Amino acid sequence: AQQRCVRALPRRCNMSEAYRNRSGNAVLVKDDVGKAKPTIYNLPPEGFAYGRSEPADMEGAREVTMHWAAHVPRPKQGPDCQDFRKLNRTAAKSGVRNARDLVEFRRSTDIKLVPPGPAGCLPKVIPSDVIPSFSYGQKSRPSTPIAHVVGNQYATEHEEALDVQYQMLEESRKRNE
């Protein structure tokens, strides 16, 4: 009887490693240092691919870039095309309330599309549009002829000019003697 009255002291229990790994609780599972935590989920095998598998595309990046198809714009609407905005607006003003009446109204009424005129004022003509070689801005000095500098042409020309001057000087001295 006395055992009943004695309060049971809380027992400190340590969970075994096997219990922790079997528990299914991601927080309780212990991991080894330097290794990834073991999974508690039943995952598919290593080579499994998630998502929907698409068949291989016959046209790869090489085909797309090597056989480029330029954009072909849609042809402009001709003058015989109906202007549906004006047609619907006039149908609503004349009391058309359902689709059947609208079909009859469209058959009986013909409102053609008016091609839009130029929006705003006409663009200004600039000189480079008329004369392709026209350029803007201040003229800059001509570029240095590097071929003459590297080929030593200037030095050669100067030496020849000096030779001519020395010959003239020598001739003038001979005459004076």
Disulfide bonds with the S-S distance in Angstrom:
none
